[in-house]
């Protein structure tokens, strides 16, 4: 569901999308992911106060300060999309990366399906986020984009709920409802996602390319779990980890 700030926005975006709907059925979008400087500064300020060996602290500081951008691909074809990370095979040593994660996602705009393809927890069915479109705009590349915002309720690896504010910038000039990671459902392609830790920005847009579109789909026998089930598994994994630490002391 989308909450609109103005009735005019609904009418304009709807009519604009209808006019261009048939023009872009497939696409390959390259996103660059970078860690946000403000997050790095706040994280390191708190981290330096922790009681850890100086050598360990220095390695973490160096990793955060020298984090390299990461590259991601969003493929979409008709009603389906597949988003995944491209590993940097030339990177030597540890790279903190963009903090955007490396988990791939499959989405289907007809069935409103979002599947997190998590190699540790399994295939997880996610709920769409509830966007609110604002009256803010900006240009990304050659496209005029509109802002949408949401506050997500998430579950941490430590077994706790937390909230995260997310900002999306989408363009009705490419009238598909896809975007990076599990973000979708807006009247136009999402060209940028911003949260506290990272920013994902489209840096290359290929519409109706000649090459085959890679879409990783679920097989009939694949087991898909709910978000609630994934939370239970996270708690189990965290509990096992704490037990191992306690036994090794």
N, C-alpha and C positions, 0 to 999 in steps of 0.2 A: 504494500500500500504506500502511496505517496501523498504527503501533505503539501499543498500549494499555498504560497503566501498570497497570491493574487489570482482572481478568476482570469484575468488577461493572460497570465502565464500559462494556464491550462489550455486556453483556446489557441494561443500562438504556437506553443510547442506541439500540440496535437495536430493542427493543420499543417505545420511545417514538416512534421514527420510523415504524415500521410502523403504529402507531395513527393517525397524522396524515397518512400519505403522500398520501391522495387529496384532502386539503382545499385545498392550495395548488399549483396547476399553473402559474400565471402570476404575474408580479410586476414592478414597477418600483421599484428601490431607488436612492435618491440618497445618495451618499457625499460627505463633505467631506474634502479632503486638505489637511493642514497640514505645514509643515516643522518638525522637532523642534528645540526651543530648544537642547538639549545639542549637537546637530550644528552648529547655527549658531555657538555659542560656540567649539567646538573648531576648526571650519573657519577662522573669522576669526583665532583666535589663531595658527594656522600661517600664514595668508595674510599677515598683517601683517609677518612676518619675510622675506617674499619681496622681491627687488629689482625693484620696479616703480615707475613714476611715481606720485607721491602722488595726483594727480587720478584715475588709474585705480583705485588702491586705495580711494579714498573712494567712488567709484561702486559698486564691488563691495560694500563694507561697507553702504552705504545700501540696496542692492538686497536683501541678505541680511536686514538688520534690519527692512525694511519689506515682506517677502514676504507676499503676500495668499493666503488660502485659495483652493483650486480646487474645482470641483464636477464630479462624475462620476456617470454613470448605469450601472446594471446592469439590463438587461432579461433576463428568463428566461421561457421558454415550453416546457412539457413537458420535453424532454431537452436543450434548447439555451439558450445564453445569449450576450449581446453586451454588452461593457463598453466605454465610451467617455467621453472628456472633453468637457465643455461649455465652450467658450472664453468668456471674459469680454469681450464686445464693448465694454463701457463703460470698460474699463481703459485708462488713458493711460500712455504711456511703458513702460519695461521692468519686467516683474514676474518675480521669481525663481520665484514659484509655490510649489508644495508639494514639489517634487522627486520626485513620484510618477510623472512622465512623462505623455505625452499619447497614447501608442500604444494603439489599440483592440485588443480580443481577442475571438475567438469560441471557444466551447467546446461540446462535445457529451458528455453524461454516459454515453450508451450506447456510443459508439465510443471513449470516453476520449480524445477529440480536443481539443487546445488549439492554436489558431492565432494567432500574433502577426501583426497586419495592419500590417506595417512599410512605410511608403511609400518608404523609402530602400533597404532591403535586400530587400524582397519579403515574401511570405507564408512564415512560418517555423513549422514544426511543433515544438512544445515538449513536453518530457517532464513528466509530473505529478511534483510534489514528494512526498517520503516523510514524511508527517506523523507526529509522536508526540504523542498526547493526554496531558496531564498531569492532576493532580487539582485544579487551580486553577479557580475560577469567579469571575465577576463579573456585574453587571447592566449592560446597555446599553439605554437606553430602558426598555421594558416587558419585556425578554426576559432570562432567565437564560442566560448564555453560559459555555462551557467553553473552556479554553485548549488550543491545539495549537502545537507548535514544530517548526522545521526549520532546518537549516543548508544553504543553497544553494551550489552551485558555479557561478559565473557567469563571463562573459567580458567584459572591459572594452573600451571604444573604443580604448584604447591597445594592445590585442592581448595582454592578460595575463589569466590566470585569477585569480579571487579568491573569497573566501567571505563570505557574508552570513547573519546570524542573523535569522529572521523569526518573529514571534509572531502567531497568528491567534486570534480569539475568535469562536466559532460557537454558534448556538442550535438545538438539536433541535426547538424549538417551531415552526420553519419548516423542515420536512424536505425540503430540496432541497440538492444538493451543490455549489451555485455560490458564487462570491465575487468580489471585485474583482480586476481585472487578470487574471492567469493562475492565480490561486489557487482551487482547487476540491478536491473529493474527500473532504470531511469530512461526517459524518452530521448536517448542518444548515447553514443559510445562514451564511456568514461575515459578521459585522457589523463587524469591525474587523481591520485588518492594521497591524502595527507593525514597522518596522525601524529601523536606525540613523538614517536621514535623514528619514523621513516617517511620518505616521500617517493611515490612511484609515478613517473612521468613518461608519457608516450614520446618516443624520439624518432620513430620510423613507422609510417603508416602505409601499408600496401593493400589496396582494395581490389577485389576481384583479380587476384594474382593468377598467373598461368600454372604455377606449381601446385602439387597436391596439398590439401589442407590436412594437417595431422590433428585428429580428434581421438583421444583415448576414451573409449566407452566402457561401460560396465558389461560384464558377461552375465548370462542368465543365472549362473550358479554363484555369482559374487554375493557375499553376505554384507548387507548394509545395516549399520546400527544407527540409533538415534543419538542426538547430542547428549541426552541424559545418560545413556549407556556409556558414551565416551567419557563423561565426567566420572562415572563409577570406576572405569578402567584407569583413569588418571590417578584417582585416590589409591587404588591398589598398587600401581607402579611406585607412587611416592612413598607409600607405606613400606614396600619392600626395600626401597632405597634407604630409608631411615633405619630399618632393621640391620642392613648390611653395615652401615656406618657405625651403629651401636655395637655390633658384634666384633668389629675390627679395632675397637678402642682398647 
